[in-house]
Amino acid sequence: MIKNMLRGSTALLLALAPLTVPTAAGAAPAAGAPAASVARVAAVVLPLADAVDQLPIADESRTGYDRTKFKHWNSGLDPADGCNTRAEVLLDEAIEAPAVAAGCKLSGGLWHSYYDAAEVNDPAKLDIDHLVPLAESWDSGSSAWDAKRREAYANDQDVSTSLVAVTARTNRAKADKDPAEWMPPLPDAHCRYISEWTGTKLRWGLSADQAEADALKVYAEACETTVVHYTPAP
């Protein structure tokens, strides 16, 4: 089924390369550090197929999961701006900036939802998607984390790929599914999505189950020019 889906996709799609040339290797920035600090840390850069091979394989378990164990949205990267993480991501990803009223209430603006190529001019019609859903992260290893690390994961703005503004309908169709179960409805988004999914799992040291890993490998074969870059989370 996955292979049939891939026949309509464009294999030579987005190659995600670092925005800056990495400097000498160093420690990853602390959670909540300014986004600009990421550029000063060496990113790991791998072809997509090699990155997929780096994912540890493990069975998943949803035992004990509760969404409230991931505090979100918190006060964001800049607690002084009065905006929570959701609002900061919307402001960062806006093609046309929205108006910002008291209490960081946003109105107007324009966004591009890459999952379905929709143009959205109402922030209320957008969700901020955890690229790897909270429940999927729990299944894949975050169940062993403490509350502080789970909060850092749920509000991760230190890289641009962990959280993404997309149409509410696509985010809710995705729910907590992995790429073996759901992919963006736009075929041209598949290589980017698989790259960002894999990079997020590697950034946070999360595993993949066998069905998920098999799906990622099939997509990686079609996305042969795509690369993954990630910075390990602290």
N, C-alpha and C positions, 0 to 999 in steps of 0.2 A: 504493500500500500504506500509506504514511504517513497519507494522508488518511482511509483506512478506519479506521486505529487511532485517529485523532483524533475520529472521530464519537462514540466512547463516552466521551471525556474531558470533564471539566468546564472550560469555557472561563473561567469567572469564578473562578479559583482564587487561590492565594496571591499577594499582591502584596508583594514583598520591599521594604520601605522601611527607610531608615536608622534605627537604634535611637536615635540622638541627632541633633540638628540640627548639621550641619557648621559649623565655625568657618572662619576665613579659610584659604585654601589654603596648604598648607605641604608640606614634604617628607614622603614616606612613611616610616613607622618602619623602622628597621633590622631585618633578620631576627633573630629571637630577642628583640626588645623585648617588654615586657609587653603583653598583649592590650588592656589598658585604653587604651594610647596610641593605638590605632586611632581611638577616638572623637574624638581631638583633631585628626585630619587630615580635611580635606574629602574626602568621597567623591564620585565621579562618579555621578550618578543619571540614568538614561535609561529611557524606555519600552522594553520588550523588543524590539520590532521595530526601533527605532532603534539599540539596542545591537548587535543582530545585524548591521545594516548597517555598523557600525564595524569588524567583523572583517576583516582583510586576507585576500584569497583567494590561496592558493598551493598548488601540488602538494605532496604529502607524500612523504617518503623515510624508510624505516626503516634505511637503510645505516648500519652502525656501532653500532646500538643494543645496549646491554647493560644490564640492570636494575641491575647492580652499579655503574654510573656515577652512580647516584642514592643517596647514602648515607642510609639510613634503617633503622630508626628511630634518631635520635640522642638526646641527653640531654634534649631538650624545652625548653620555655620556662624551666623552673626546674631547672638541673642539681643543685641541692642537695636536691631532693625524692626523688631516687633512682628516679624514674619516667622511662621513655623517652616518646617522642612518642605512641606507640600508647596507652600507659597514661594519659597526660594527657588525650588526646581522650576515652577511655572515661570517665574521671572527670568531665570537663567536660560530657559529653552524658548522663550517667546521670540518669534520672528519680528513681530511688532509689539512693542512694550505695552502692557495694559496700564490703565490708570490705577493708582494705589491710594485708597482712602484710609481713614483712621482704622486702626486695628488690622492693617494689611489686607483690607478687603479689595480684591482685584475685580476690575471690570474692563470689558473691551479687550484689545490685544488680538494677536493672531499666532496660532501654533500649527505645526505640521506633525501629524501623527504618522510615524513611519511604518507602523504595522499595517495600515490600510490606505496610506497616502491621502488621508482626509485633511482638509484645511478647517480649522476650528477657531471661531472668534468669540467663544464664550467659555471662560475658564471652568464654569460649572459643568460643562459637558466633557471635561477631561478627568481622567484618573492618573495618579502617579503610580505606575506599575513598578513593583519590585521585580527586576528582570528575572531573578530566581525567586519565586514566591516564598513568603515566610514559611508556609507549611512545607514546601519542598526543601527549604534549608534545614528545617527541623528533621525531616526524614533523612537528610544527608549529612548530619553532623552537628548542627547548632543546638540540638537537644542537650549536648554536653557543655555548652557555654554557660557563663554566668549572665545575670541580667544586664550588666553593663555592656558586655560584648554584643548581646542580642540587640540592645538599643543602638549601638554603633552600626550594626548591620542594617537595621531597619531605617536608618537615617543617613546612609552612606552617600555623602556628596563629595568625598575626596577624589572620586573618579566620576567621569560623566556617564558611565554606562550602567551603574548599579540601579539607578532610578530613572524612569523615562516617562514623559507626559504623552499619553495616548488616549484615543477616544474611549469613553467609558464602556461602550458596547464591546470593543475588542478585549479590553482588560477583563471584563466580566465573563466573556466567552472563554478566555484563557483560564481564569480562576487559579487553581494551584497545579495545573497540568505541566508536565515536562515535555520536551520536544518529541518524545515518542507518542504523545497523546494530542498535542496541539502545536500548530505553527501559525504565524501571522497570515491573514488571508491574502496578503499581497506577496506573490512569489518572489518579486524582486527584493523583498526584505529578508528572505530566508538566510542568506549568507551572513549578513550583518547580525541577525538575531542569534544564529548559532555561535558566531564569534563572541558576541557579548555574553551569552549564556555560559560558554566555556570559560571565558576570562573571569567572570564573576565567581564561578565555582573554584577556579584556581586561586583567585585573590583571597578567598575566605577559607581555603582548605577543605572544601566540601567534596563529598564523593558522588558517584553516579551509580545507579543500579544497572543491571545488565541490559535491560530493554532500552533504557535511556542511552547508554554508551553505544549500543548497536545503531540506534537512530542517528546519533551524532556522527558516527563514522560514515554512514551513508551520505549524509548531507555534506560532510567534509570532502568526500570524493568529488562531489559536484562543484564545491567552492574551492577549487584547487589553488587559486591565487590569493585567497583570503588569509590574512595573518591575525593572530591574537596578540595583544599586549596587555599586560596586567602588572600591577604593583601589589605584592603581598600585603594584606591588611595587618596592622599591628596586633 
